[in-house]
Amino acid sequence: MNMLFIGGGSLRILPLLRGAFEQASAVFRNGEIRLVDLQLKRAEAVGRMLLACPEYANVGCRVVWTDELEGALPNTDVVYLTMGARRSPSNEQSVFLANKYGFCSTDNLSISGAFLSLRLGRTILGIARKMEKYCPKALMLIFPNPVAVYSHLVNTFTKIRALGICGGFNNHRYDLTRLIGRDEFDPGWNVVAAGVNHLSFILRGDYHGKDLYSEILPRYLNAEWKPLKIAASSEIIQRGVTEALSFMYRMFHRYGTIIFSSEFDGSAHVFPDEALELQIARNGMGENFEPEAAEKQFDLEVKERFERFIAMSKQTEKVDWNNSDDLLSKVTSDIAIPIFKALFCKEKMRIVASRPNCGAVRDFADNVPLEYTMDISGAEITPVENQYIPSPFKGVIASLAEFQRLQSEAIVKWEPRIFADALEAYPVGQFSRKRNEFYRKMFDIYSDVDSHMLQARQFFE
């Protein structure tokens, strides 16, 4: 299998592929890994580290790097996107502003996520159109947020098949295990979930043959239940996990369902007051924030990390592959690994990912982006049966799906009015003067976005 990684100089690729080489070595044999990055030195460093890592001995594939996309696309089977749109100081400024006005701020299911989609969306659309020419049968795996917007964009407006995949897919394998008192990742959970990315709901599931909702959760989530105190690197991380587990406990007892994955911006639409308090505790209000200093510090930290990684790639014989350095880590639980196996080995693999609905979730239009459960086997991607949105969450999910669908349409048509409509569709504080003021200030923060799309600001005057 030939795999092309766009953003091939990303520091997350070495850990991902070390895990994939170990867990799915057959996928790569006699194939090629193509690393494409405009910063060729970074892609070269990743390539040299891949060739030197101990797991590479399992695969025997070629590893190449280039800064020319079109030359790397022919005969590609999978195109994996791992670019990002966040940067300093706009990232911090948008959080402080959201804290002031009472909104969640992330790179995905939020107003901040909508603005970020304008930075990267046209690039992803352009990549898909090049794929139509050079590798029309390839599958695009989209990792950068907002994944649902980009997946909808590619699947709806090009001939390329795409999956919006999320690292949160494996969160439920931590969350459910912690709910029953163990602080560990457990792959034994088998669930079906549907919603929007970062706010999906577990419809049914089991663990080693025992039903999730009728047997397991009633046994553990009783009146004596307390959230497990996990090993965490900071107090704020500990608090975040504690609140996420508490949200699930409350959801189970009030609604008879629980959220699929504990991402902050999903929970914020069900427990807004608690989520806002946590966001303020984590980030503050920015009273002493200095944008220029923050930007310089961010750029310096990124530069230093890449310089250290590039230096290691030039002396691979000195690398201690068992070192705990995060630049050298090995990730064996990434969602991409079983997808690779399902595509190549035709092993049926069940995932939760983002695509246009197309009948997968009942009572929702075909053309809206949703996250739902599907089985992958070779080229076949088949939604599982009987998927729905639990009451009373249909309204908020419909609004969020429309919010993301309109972002996709605005990117394709590059139309400010449609982007303004997308912001209006966001279901938090709709149509209030306070929200319009928040939006105007967000346009000021994201002033680097194409000036044409900034014309959407006029609709909030």
C-alpha positions as CSV (number, residue, x, y, z in Angstrom):
1,M,0.0,0.0,0.0
2,N,1.2,3.5,-0.9
3,M,0.5,6.1,1.8
4,L,1.0,9.8,1.4
5,F,1.2,12.1,4.4
6,I,0.5,15.8,3.8
7,G,2.1,17.7,6.5
8,G,4.8,15.0,6.3
9,G,7.1,16.9,8.6
10,S,4.7,16.7,11.5
11,L,6.1,15.5,14.8
12,R,3.1,13.2,15.3
13,I,4.0,11.0,12.3
14,L,7.0,9.2,13.8
15,P,5.0,8.0,16.9
16,L,2.0,7.0,14.7
17,L,4.0,5.1,12.2
18,R,6.2,3.4,14.8
19,G,3.0,2.0,16.3
20,A,1.6,1.1,12.9
21,F,4.9,-0.7,11.9
22,E,4.6,-2.8,15.0
23,Q,0.8,-3.4,14.9
24,A,0.2,-3.7,11.2
25,S,3.5,-4.5,9.5
26,A,1.9,-6.3,6.5
27,V,0.1,-3.1,5.4
28,F,3.4,-1.5,4.5
29,R,5.4,-4.3,2.9
30,N,6.3,-3.7,-0.8
31,G,4.7,-0.3,-0.5
32,E,5.8,3.3,-0.1
33,I,5.5,6.0,2.5
34,R,5.5,9.5,0.9
35,L,6.1,12.5,3.1
36,V,5.1,15.8,1.6
37,D,5.8,19.1,3.3
38,L,6.6,22.6,2.1
39,Q,9.3,22.6,4.8
40,L,11.4,19.8,3.2
41,K,13.9,19.6,6.0
42,R,11.2,18.6,8.4
43,A,9.8,15.9,6.1
44,E,13.4,14.6,5.5
45,A,13.9,14.4,9.3
46,V,10.8,12.4,9.8
47,G,11.8,10.1,6.9
48,R,15.3,9.5,8.2
49,M,13.9,8.7,11.7
50,L,11.4,6.3,10.3
51,L,14.2,4.5,8.4
52,A,16.2,4.3,11.6
53,C,13.5,3.3,14.1
54,P,13.6,-0.4,15.3
55,E,10.1,-1.1,14.1
56,Y,11.1,-0.3,10.5
57,A,12.7,-3.7,10.2
58,N,9.2,-5.3,10.3
59,V,8.0,-3.6,7.1
60,G,10.6,-3.2,4.4
61,C,8.8,-0.4,2.6
62,R,10.3,2.6,0.8
63,V,10.2,6.0,2.6
64,V,10.5,9.1,0.4
65,W,10.1,12.9,1.1
66,T,9.4,15.8,-1.2
67,D,7.9,19.3,-1.3
68,E,6.0,18.7,-4.5
69,L,2.5,17.3,-4.0
70,E,1.6,16.5,-7.6
71,G,4.6,14.2,-8.2
72,A,3.8,12.2,-5.0
73,L,0.1,11.6,-5.7
74,P,0.1,9.0,-8.6
75,N,-0.6,5.4,-7.4
76,T,-1.4,6.6,-3.9
77,D,-3.9,4.5,-2.0
78,V,-4.3,6.6,1.2
79,V,-3.8,10.4,1.6
80,Y,-3.4,11.3,5.3
81,L,-3.8,15.0,6.2
82,T,-2.1,16.2,9.4
83,M,-1.8,19.9,9.0
84,G,-3.1,22.4,11.5
85,A,-4.5,25.9,11.4
86,R,-4.0,27.1,15.0
87,R,-1.4,29.7,15.8
88,S,-0.4,32.2,18.4
89,P,-1.6,34.8,19.4
90,S,-5.0,34.4,17.8
91,N,-5.6,31.1,19.5
92,E,-5.1,32.6,23.0
93,Q,-7.0,35.8,22.1
94,S,-10.0,33.8,20.9
95,V,-10.1,31.9,24.2
96,F,-9.9,35.0,26.3
97,L,-12.7,36.6,24.2
98,A,-14.9,33.5,24.5
99,N,-14.4,33.5,28.3
100,K,-15.6,37.1,28.4
101,Y,-18.7,36.5,26.4
102,G,-19.5,33.0,27.7
103,F,-18.6,30.8,24.7
104,C,-16.5,27.6,24.4
105,S,-13.4,28.1,22.4
106,T,-11.6,25.2,20.6
107,D,-10.3,24.3,17.2
108,N,-13.5,22.3,16.3
109,L,-17.0,22.5,17.6
110,S,-17.0,26.3,18.2
111,I,-17.0,29.7,16.6
112,S,-13.2,29.6,16.8
113,G,-13.3,26.3,14.9
114,A,-15.4,28.0,12.2
115,F,-12.8,30.7,11.7
116,L,-10.0,28.2,11.6
117,S,-11.9,26.3,8.8
118,L,-11.4,29.4,6.6
119,R,-7.6,29.1,7.0
120,L,-7.3,25.5,5.9
121,G,-10.4,24.6,4.0
122,R,-9.4,25.9,0.5
123,T,-6.1,24.1,0.8
124,I,-7.9,20.8,1.6
125,L,-10.3,21.3,-1.3
126,G,-7.3,21.9,-3.6
127,I,-5.7,18.7,-2.5
128,A,-8.8,16.7,-3.1
129,R,-9.1,18.2,-6.6
130,K,-5.5,17.1,-7.4
131,M,-6.4,13.7,-6.1
132,E,-9.3,13.5,-8.6
133,K,-6.7,13.9,-11.3
134,Y,-3.8,11.7,-10.1
135,C,-5.3,9.1,-7.6
136,P,-9.1,9.2,-7.8
137,K,-9.6,5.9,-6.0
138,A,-7.5,6.9,-3.0
139,L,-9.1,7.4,0.4
140,M,-8.5,10.7,2.2
141,L,-8.1,10.5,6.0
142,I,-8.5,13.9,7.6
143,F,-7.1,14.5,11.0
144,P,-7.0,18.4,11.3
145,N,-10.0,20.1,12.9
146,P,-12.7,20.8,12.2
147,V,-12.7,17.3,10.7
148,A,-16.4,17.2,10.0
149,V,-16.4,20.4,7.9
150,Y,-13.5,19.1,5.8
151,S,-14.9,15.6,5.4
152,H,-18.2,17.1,4.3
153,L,-16.3,19.4,1.9
154,V,-14.4,16.7,0.2
155,N,-17.2,14.1,0.0
156,T,-19.8,16.5,-1.2
157,F,-18.0,18.7,-3.6
158,T,-15.4,16.4,-5.1
159,K,-15.3,12.7,-6.2
160,I,-12.9,11.8,-3.5
161,R,-13.9,9.6,-0.6
162,A,-12.9,11.0,2.8
163,L,-13.2,10.1,6.5
164,G,-12.9,12.7,9.2
165,I,-11.0,10.8,11.9
166,C,-10.6,12.0,15.5
167,G,-8.1,11.0,18.2
168,G,-11.2,11.1,20.5
169,F,-12.3,7.8,19.0
170,N,-10.3,6.0,21.6
171,N,-11.3,8.3,24.5
172,H,-14.4,6.2,25.3
173,R,-12.0,3.3,25.9
174,Y,-10.5,5.4,28.7
175,D,-13.7,7.0,29.8
176,L,-15.8,3.9,30.2
177,T,-13.0,2.1,32.0
178,R,-12.6,5.0,34.4
179,L,-16.3,5.1,35.0
180,I,-16.1,1.5,36.4
181,G,-13.0,2.3,38.5
182,R,-9.9,1.5,36.5
183,D,-7.5,4.2,35.2
184,E,-6.4,2.6,32.0
185,F,-7.1,2.2,28.3
186,D,-9.2,-0.9,27.5
187,P,-10.0,-1.9,23.9
188,G,-12.6,-4.4,25.0
189,W,-15.5,-1.9,24.7
190,N,-17.7,-2.3,21.7
191,V,-20.1,0.6,21.1
192,V,-22.3,2.2,18.5
193,A,-22.4,6.0,18.6
194,A,-23.9,8.9,16.6
195,G,-24.0,12.7,16.7
196,V,-21.5,15.3,15.6
197,N,-17.7,15.1,16.1
198,H,-17.0,15.7,19.7
199,L,-20.7,15.5,20.6
200,S,-21.9,12.0,19.8
201,F,-23.9,9.7,22.1
202,I,-23.4,6.0,22.8
203,L,-26.6,4.3,21.5
204,R,-25.7,0.8,22.6
205,G,-22.7,-1.2,23.6
206,D,-21.2,-4.1,25.4
207,Y,-18.1,-5.2,27.2
208,H,-17.1,-8.9,27.0
209,G,-20.7,-9.9,26.3
210,K,-22.3,-7.7,29.0
211,D,-24.7,-5.0,27.9
212,L,-23.5,-1.4,28.7
213,Y,-26.8,0.1,29.6
214,S,-28.7,-2.7,31.3
215,E,-25.9,-4.5,33.1
216,I,-22.6,-2.6,33.4
217,L,-23.6,1.1,34.1
218,P,-26.4,0.3,36.6
219,R,-24.0,-1.8,38.6
220,Y,-21.3,0.8,38.9
221,L,-23.0,4.2,38.6
222,N,-24.9,3.8,41.8
223,A,-25.4,6.3,44.6
224,E,-22.0,5.6,46.1
225,W,-20.1,6.3,42.8
226,K,-17.4,8.9,42.8
227,P,-15.2,10.0,39.9
228,L,-11.9,8.1,39.8
229,K,-8.9,10.3,40.6
230,I,-6.5,9.6,37.8
231,A,-2.7,10.1,37.4
232,A,-2.4,13.5,35.8
233,S,0.4,15.9,35.0
234,S,-1.4,18.9,36.4
235,E,-4.3,19.8,38.7
236,I,-6.3,21.3,35.8
237,I,-6.1,18.0,33.8
238,Q,-7.2,16.1,36.8
239,R,-10.2,18.5,37.2
240,G,-11.1,18.2,33.5
241,V,-11.2,14.4,33.7
242,T,-13.1,14.5,37.0
243,E,-15.8,16.8,35.5
244,A,-16.0,14.7,32.3
245,L,-16.7,11.5,34.3
246,S,-19.2,13.4,36.4
247,F,-21.0,14.6,33.3
248,M,-21.4,11.0,32.1
249,Y,-22.7,10.0,35.5
250,R,-25.3,12.8,35.4
251,M,-26.2,12.0,31.7
252,F,-26.8,8.4,32.5
253,H,-29.1,9.1,35.4
254,R,-31.0,11.9,33.7
255,Y,-31.2,10.9,30.1
256,G,-30.3,7.2,30.0
257,T,-27.4,7.8,27.6
258,I,-23.8,9.0,27.9
259,I,-21.6,11.1,25.6
260,F,-19.3,9.0,23.4
261,S,-16.1,10.9,24.0
262,S,-15.2,13.5,26.6
263,E,-13.9,16.3,24.4
264,F,-14.4,19.6,26.1
265,D,-16.2,21.4,23.3
266,G,-18.8,18.6,23.0
267,S,-19.6,18.6,26.7
268,A,-19.9,22.4,26.7
269,H,-23.1,22.1,24.7
270,V,-24.7,19.9,27.4
271,F,-23.1,21.4,30.5
272,P,-22.3,24.9,29.5
273,D,-21.9,26.5,32.9
274,E,-19.4,24.0,34.2
275,A,-17.5,23.9,30.9
276,L,-17.1,27.7,30.9
277,E,-15.9,27.6,34.5
278,L,-13.3,25.0,33.6
279,Q,-12.2,27.0,30.5
280,I,-11.7,30.1,32.6
281,A,-9.8,28.2,35.2
282,R,-7.6,26.7,32.6
283,N,-6.8,29.8,30.5
284,G,-7.8,32.9,32.6
285,M,-9.1,36.1,31.1
286,G,-5.9,37.4,29.5
287,E,-5.4,40.4,31.7
288,N,-1.6,40.4,31.3
289,F,-1.5,38.8,27.9
290,E,1.1,40.3,25.5
291,P,0.3,39.1,21.9
292,E,3.7,39.9,20.4
293,A,5.6,38.1,23.3
294,A,3.3,35.1,23.0
295,E,3.8,34.8,19.3
296,K,7.5,35.0,19.7
297,Q,7.5,32.4,22.4
298,F,5.3,30.1,20.4
299,D,7.5,30.4,17.3
300,L,10.6,29.8,19.4
301,E,9.2,26.7,21.1
302,V,8.2,25.2,17.7
303,K,11.5,26.1,16.2
304,E,13.5,24.5,19.1
305,R,11.4,21.3,19.0
306,F,12.0,20.9,15.2
307,E,15.7,21.8,15.5
308,R,16.1,19.1,18.1
309,F,14.3,16.6,16.0
310,I,16.2,17.4,12.9
311,A,19.5,17.2,14.9
312,M,18.5,13.7,16.0
313,S,17.7,12.6,12.5
314,K,21.3,13.4,11.5
315,Q,22.7,11.1,14.1
316,T,20.2,8.3,14.2
317,E,22.9,5.9,15.4
318,K,22.9,7.8,18.7
319,V,19.2,7.7,19.3
320,D,17.9,5.9,22.3
321,W,14.6,4.5,21.0
322,N,13.5,3.5,24.5
323,N,13.9,7.1,25.8
324,S,10.7,8.7,27.2
325,D,11.2,11.8,25.0
326,D,7.9,12.5,23.4
327,L,9.5,13.2,20.1
328,L,10.5,9.5,20.0
329,S,7.4,7.9,21.5
330,K,5.4,5.0,20.0
331,V,1.6,5.2,19.7
332,T,-0.2,1.9,19.3
333,S,-3.7,3.1,19.9
334,D,-4.2,5.6,17.1
335,I,-7.4,5.3,15.2
336,A,-5.5,5.3,11.9
337,I,-3.8,1.9,12.6
338,P,-6.9,-0.3,12.5
339,I,-8.1,1.7,9.5
340,F,-4.9,0.9,7.7
341,K,-5.4,-2.8,8.5
342,A,-9.0,-2.8,7.4
343,L,-8.2,-1.1,4.1
344,F,-5.3,-3.4,3.3
345,C,-6.1,-6.7,5.0
346,K,-9.9,-6.4,4.5
347,E,-10.4,-7.1,8.2
348,K,-13.7,-5.6,9.2
349,M,-13.1,-2.7,11.5
350,R,-15.8,-0.7,13.3
351,I,-15.1,3.0,13.8
352,V,-16.9,6.2,14.6
353,A,-16.0,8.9,12.1
354,S,-17.3,11.9,10.3
355,R,-19.0,11.9,6.8
356,P,-22.1,13.3,5.2
357,N,-25.1,11.5,6.7
358,C,-26.5,9.8,3.5
359,G,-29.1,7.9,5.5
360,A,-26.9,6.6,8.2
361,V,-28.7,8.5,11.1
362,R,-32.5,8.6,10.9
363,D,-34.5,11.8,10.9
364,F,-31.5,13.8,9.6
365,A,-31.0,15.1,6.1
366,D,-28.6,13.2,3.8
367,N,-26.4,16.3,3.2
368,V,-25.4,17.2,6.7
369,P,-22.1,16.2,8.3
370,L,-22.5,13.8,11.2
371,E,-20.3,11.5,13.2
372,Y,-21.6,7.9,13.2
373,T,-20.6,4.3,13.4
374,M,-19.4,2.4,10.3
375,D,-17.7,-0.8,9.3
376,I,-14.7,-0.7,7.0
377,S,-13.5,-3.7,5.0
378,G,-11.2,-3.0,2.0
379,A,-12.9,-0.4,-0.1
380,E,-16.3,-0.9,1.5
381,I,-17.5,1.6,4.1
382,T,-20.9,0.6,5.5
383,P,-22.9,2.5,8.2
384,V,-24.2,0.1,10.9
385,E,-28.0,-0.1,11.3
386,N,-30.4,1.7,13.6
387,Q,-28.5,4.9,14.3
388,Y,-30.4,7.9,15.8
389,I,-29.9,10.9,18.1
390,P,-31.3,10.4,21.6
391,S,-34.0,12.8,22.8
392,P,-33.7,15.6,23.9
393,F,-30.5,16.3,21.9
394,K,-31.9,16.2,18.4
395,G,-32.3,20.0,18.2
396,V,-28.8,20.9,19.3
397,I,-27.2,18.2,17.0
398,A,-29.3,19.4,14.0
399,S,-28.1,23.0,14.6
400,L,-24.5,22.0,15.0
401,A,-24.6,19.8,11.9
402,E,-26.1,22.7,9.9
403,F,-23.5,25.1,11.4
404,Q,-20.8,22.8,10.0
405,R,-22.5,22.1,6.7
406,L,-22.7,25.9,6.0
407,Q,-19.0,26.3,6.8
408,S,-18.3,23.7,4.1
409,E,-20.5,25.4,1.6
410,A,-19.0,28.8,2.4
411,I,-15.5,27.4,1.7
412,V,-16.5,25.9,-1.6
413,K,-18.4,29.0,-2.9
414,W,-16.1,31.4,-1.0
415,E,-19.1,33.4,-0.1
416,P,-19.1,35.7,2.9
417,R,-22.9,35.7,3.3
418,I,-22.9,31.9,3.6
419,F,-20.2,32.1,6.3
420,A,-22.3,34.6,8.2
421,D,-25.2,32.1,7.9
422,A,-23.0,29.4,9.4
423,L,-22.2,31.6,12.4
424,E,-25.9,32.4,12.8
425,A,-26.7,28.6,12.8
426,Y,-24.5,28.1,15.9
427,P,-27.0,27.3,18.6
428,V,-25.5,29.1,21.6
429,G,-27.0,32.5,22.4
430,Q,-28.6,32.8,19.0
431,F,-29.6,36.2,17.6
432,S,-28.5,38.2,20.7
433,R,-26.8,41.6,20.5
434,K,-24.1,40.3,22.9
435,R,-23.3,37.5,20.5
436,N,-23.1,39.9,17.5
437,E,-20.5,41.9,19.5
438,F,-18.6,38.7,20.2
439,Y,-18.6,37.9,16.5
440,R,-17.4,41.3,15.4
441,K,-14.4,41.0,17.8
442,M,-13.7,37.5,16.5
443,F,-13.4,38.9,13.0
444,D,-10.8,41.4,14.4
445,I,-8.8,38.6,15.9
446,Y,-8.8,36.5,12.7
447,S,-7.8,39.4,10.5
448,D,-5.4,37.2,8.6
449,V,-8.2,35.3,6.9
450,D,-8.8,36.2,3.3
451,S,-10.1,39.8,3.1
452,H,-13.0,38.7,0.9
453,M,-14.4,36.4,3.6
454,L,-13.9,39.0,6.2
455,Q,-16.8,40.9,4.6
456,A,-19.1,38.5,6.5
457,R,-18.5,40.9,9.5
458,Q,-21.0,43.4,8.0
459,F,-23.9,41.1,8.8
460,F,-23.2,41.5,12.5
461,E,-23.1,45.3,12.7
